[in-house]
Amino acid sequence: MAMADITVLCMNAGDKETSYADNSVLQKTILLKTRPILQHTIRDMLSKLLPVTCIKVADLGCASGPITFFTISQIIDTITGICQHAHCKSPEFQVFLNDLPRNDFNTVFRSVPAFCARLKEEKGDMMGSCFISGIPGSFYERLFPSGSLHFVHSSYGVHWLSKIPGRVENNKGNIYMAKSSPPSVLKAYSDQFQKDFSNFLRLRSEEIICGGRMVLTMVGRSIANPTSKDCCCLWELLTKSLFDLVAEGLIEESDVDSFNMPCYNPCQEEVLEIVEKEGSFDLDKLEKFGVNWDPEDDVCNKNFVFNKYKSGQNVANCIRAITEPLLASHFGETIIHNLFTRYAQHVAEHLSIEKTKFVNIVISMTRKQLATPDALAD
C-alpha cells in the first residue's frame, strides 16, 4: 500500500466533539507560556519601527477555531498598549492567516466579523483599523511579496515536515522514529527537517523587512538522542493502538508498516545550528520548556484532580484532532473511533505511571540588515 498522503494534512474541521476548535487547550497553553517572549519581541521591534502607518503581520499555521484569533489578539493588544504608553497613534493592522488549503478557512472567515467587532468594542479609538486575509498554501513555499511583512508568528507549525522523509520504507513496526528504527530512518527524518527548516528560514527572509521579527514555537525534544521518550513515546502508544487493530483483523500489518508521521521533534542544538548555517536571521532568544501531555494537568489549574482515564481521553482527543484526516486517508474512516478508544486507554495507563511532557522550543529572531535595506511602503 502507498505511504501516507501528506496532502490531506489538516486539523479536524468544524466545532464538534472531535474538532480542533474544541480540542486545542494544549495549543492555547503553549501560547500563554510563550506570551512574554512574543511581547518582548514586539516591543523591541516597535522601538526601532515607530512611527509606522500599517503593521503587517502573518500567522503561519493558523488552523481554525478560537485559537486562531488568540495569537492575533495578543499581538494587537501588545502593539496598541505600547502606542498608548508612548502617546502615539496606533497603526492600522494587516493580518494574514495562513494554513494549508484543506484547513477549515470557512470557520475562520465566519469568525472574522465578530472578532473585529470585539476589537472595536474593547479598543475603540485606541487602535487603527484591522484588515484580515486568509492565505492558503504551504509555508515551505513563498507566500508573500518581497519585504512585505514586519512580523511573522508560527506556533506548533514548523515541526511538521513538507513531506514524508525518503528512505523510511524499512521502518517496520513503527510510525515514527523509535528505538527499533534503523539508523537510516533516523537520519532521513533529521535530513528532511534540516532541509525544510532551512528552506522555511530562507523564504521568510525574503518576505520580512530587514529588522523585522519572527517568533516560532515547535515541539522538540530534551536531548540529542532522536529516540528519546519525550518525543517518541506519544507515537509509540499510537503504534501500539494500531497493532491492536491488526490483531483484531481490522487493518493489515502492511498498512501500519507503510505509514510514517510527517513531523520531526528537533533538539535545541539542531535548531541553533540550522539558524546559524542558513544565516538570514539573528537569534535573539531561545527557550525550552515542558508542558504535560494533558494540558489541564497544570500547576496553575488549582481545580485539577488527576484521573488517568480523563487525562488519557484529553490527550487522545488532542492527537485525534491533529491527525485524524491523515490517519483516515491511509487506514479508512471506519477504524478511527476504535483506534482512539484504544489510544486513550494506552495513554491513561502510561500517565498513571509517568507524567510525560511535551518539550517545546521557542525562538525569537531578527531579520538581518543587508547592505541595501529593504523598503516597506506604508
N, C-alpha and C positions, 0 to 999 in steps of 0.2 A: 504494500500500500504506500501511496505517496506520503512525503513528510508533511508536517503541519503547514497549513496555508496562512502565512502571516498577513495576507491582505485582508483577512477578516478581523484582525486585531482591533478591538474597541471595548469600551466598558458597556455593561448591561444598560440598555436604554430604559426610558420611562421613569415611573415613580412607584413601581410595585415593590413587593417584599424583597425580591432578589435584585433590584436595580442598584446601579452605582449611586444614584442620588440618595437612596435610602441606606446605603452601607459604606459611607465614606467618612466615618468617625475617625478612622486612623489617619486619613489624609488631612482632616481638619486639625487633629492633634499635632501633626508634623508642622503645619502652617503656623500654629500658635507658638510652637517651640522655636521656630526659625524667625519669628517676627522681629526680635531685637536686631538680628543681622540685616534683615530687609530694611528696617527703619534707619539703621546707621548708614547703610549703603546709599539710600536715597538722600539723607541729609548731606552726606559728603558730596554727592553728585550735584545737588542743588546749590551748595556753597560756591561752586565754580560755574554754575549754569545760569542762575537767576541774574537779571530778569529774562524770562522767555515767554513767548506768546502761547505756544502749544506744546505740551509734553506728549510724546508718542511712546506708548508702552505696548509690549507684546507679552502675552502669557501663553507659553508653548505647552501643549498637552493639557488643555483647559478642562477636558471631559465635559460633564453636564451635571445639572442639579445645583443645590445651594452652594456647594464648594467652589463652583466656577466663579462666582461673584465675590466670594470671601476674600480671595487674594487681591482682586481689583479694589475692593473696599479698603483694605489695609493700605494699599499704595496711595489711593486718593486721600484717605484720612491723613496720612503722613505728610503728603505734599501740601494740602490745604492748611494743616497745622503749622508747618514751617513758614508758609507765606503769611499767615495771620500773625505769627510771632515776629516776623520781620517787617510787618506793616507794609507788605507789598501785595499787589493784586494777584490772585490765583490765576494760573494759566488755564487755558482750555485743555481738555484731555482727549486724545485719540487713542482708543484701546482696541487692540487686535487680539481676538481669541482664536487660537489655533489648535487644531487636533486633526487626526486622520479623517478622511472623508466619511467613514462609517460612523463617526461619532454622532451622538444624538443632538445635532445642531437645532432641530426643531424645538426641543425643550429649552435649549439655550436662548433661542430667539424669542420664544414666548415669554421668557422671564425678563427680557431687557427693559420693556416699558415700566414694569413695576420697580425694577432696580433703579432706573433713572429717576422715577418719581420719588422714591425713598431718599435718594441722594439730595434731590432738590428740597425735600421737606426738612432733612436734617441739616444741610449746609446753607441753604438759602443763597444769599448773595456772596457767601464766603468762597464759593468755588465757581470756576468757569464752566462752560457747557461741556458735556461729556458725550462723545460720539463712539459707538461700539460697533465693530465689524467682526464677522466670522471669516477665518482664513483656513479653509480645508486644505490639507496637504501634509506631507511628511516633513518634519524639521531636519531630516537628513538631505533636504534639497533647499534651494533658495526659495524664500517665501516673500521677501520684501525688497524694495529698491535699495540701491547702494546708499549708505549713510543716511538712512531714513528713520532710525529708532534711537531714542535716548536710553531706554531701559528695557531689558528682557528678563523675564522670570520663567522658571520652569521647576515644578515640584513633582517628584515621582514620575519623571518622564524619561530622562536620558539613560537610565539603566535598561530601558527597552531597546533592543537591537533593531537594526534596519532589516535584518533577515535572519533566518536560522543559520548558524555558522556552518561552513562546509566541513567535511571530514568528521561528521559525528554519527555516521551510519553504524559504527561499531559500538555505540553507547548502549549496548543491550541491557535491558532490565532497569534503565534509568530514563527520566525525562528531563534531567538537568545534570550538572556536574555532581558527581558523588565519589565516595572513596573507591568504589569499584570501577569508575570510569577510567579508560585508558589515558595515558598522558597526552596522546594526540587530541583527545576530546577537550581536555583542559586547555591546551594550547589554542585550539580552534576558537573556543569561547573568548579567551583573552585577546587573541589577534583581532577577532571581529569587533570587540569593544574598543580596542585601540584605534582601529580604522574608523569606526563610527563616531567616536567621541572627537577624534582629531578633525574629522570632516565637519562635525557639528560646530566646533570652535571656528574653523576657517570660514564657514558660511555665515555665522553670526558676526564675525569680524568685518565682513563686507557690508552687512546691513546696519551695524551700530556705528554711530558717530564716534570719532576719536574723543576719548574721555567719557564716553557712555559706559553704563554699568550693566552687569549681568549677575543674577543670583540663581544658583542651581542647587536643588536638593535631590539626592538619589539614594536608593537603598544600596548599601555597601556591605562590607564585612570587616571584622575587627582585626584580623591578622592576614599575613601574606598567603597562607595556605588556602587555595581556592575551594577546598572541600570542607572548610570549617563549618560547624553545625549552625552558626548564626546566619548563614546564607543558604545552606543546602537542606537543612532538616525539614523546613516547611514543604519543599518539593518532594523530599523522600517520603513524607507521610501521604502526599497526593499519589505518588507512585504506588505505595502500599495499597491505597484505596482502589486504584485502577486494577491491580493484580487480584484484589478481592473479586472484582467483576469478571476477570479472566477465569478465576476458579469456579465461578458460577455459570460460565459459558455465555455471558452477556456480551463480551468483546473478545477479540483474538489477541493472543500474546504478541503477534507480529505488529498489531496496531500500536501497542504500547512501545515496542522497540523502535518504531519509526516516528515517534512523537518526541520532540525536544522543545523545551521552553525557549522563546526568543528573548531572553533577558540575561543580564550579567551583573553580579554584585562585585564591584571593584573594591580594593583596599585603598586607603588614602595615598599610599606611595605611588600606586598606579595613576591615580588622578593627578597628583602633583607632577609626575614625570610627563604625562601627556600634555598638560597645560604648558609646561616649560618648553617641551620639544616643539609644540605647534607654534608657540611664540607670539600670538596675536594679542594676548591679554596678560596684564599684570595680576597676579593672585594677591588679593588684599587680605583675605581671611579664609581659613578653613577650620571647620569644627566638626567633630564626630560625637554623636550621642545615641543612646539606645531608647527604644520605646517597646513596651511589652506587646507581644502578638495581639493580645486583646487590649485595645486602647482604653477600654473602660477600666481596666486594672491599672490605675494610675494613682500615685501618692496624693495628687490634687483632688481626686474623687473620694471625698470623705464618706460617701454613702455606699461605696463598693464593698460587697461581701463576696468572696471568691466562691464560685460554684463551677466546677470543672466542665459540666455539661453546658452551662450557659456560655462560658468563655469559649468552649470548643465550637459552639454554634456561631458565636460572634465572629470568630476567625474564619470559619467555613463560609459564612455569608460574605465577608470581605473578599476572600480569594475567589469565590464564585462570581462576584460582581465584576472582577477584572479579567477573569479567564474563561467564562462560560462560552462566549462566541467562538473563541479559538478551540476549545475542547469539543464543543458541539459540531463544529465544522469537520473535525477529524474523526470523532467517535460516534457521532449521531446525537440528536437531541434527547432521544428516549432514555439514555443512561444517566443524564445529568443529575436528576433528583437522587437516584440511588447512590451515585458517586459521592455527592456532597453529604449525604446522610452518613455514609461510612467515614468520610473525611472528618466530619465533626466529631465522631466517636474516637478516631485515632488521635486527633488533636487534643481532645479532652483528656485522654489517658496520658498523653505526653505532658500536658500542662499540670497534671496532678503530681508529676514527679519533678518537673523543672519548668520554670517560667522563662522561656527563651525570648530574646528580644530581637526586634529589627534593629540593625545597625544603620544609622543614617549619616550621610556625609553632606554637608552644606558648604558651598564655596561662593565667595563674593569676588568679582573680578572687574577690572577696568580695561576698556579697550585702549591699547597703547597709542600714544601720539605718534604720528608719522611726520616726515619732513614737510609734506604738504597736507595740512589738516583738512579733514572732510568739512563740508559746509552743509548745514541743515536749514533749509528755507522754512521760515516760520509760517 
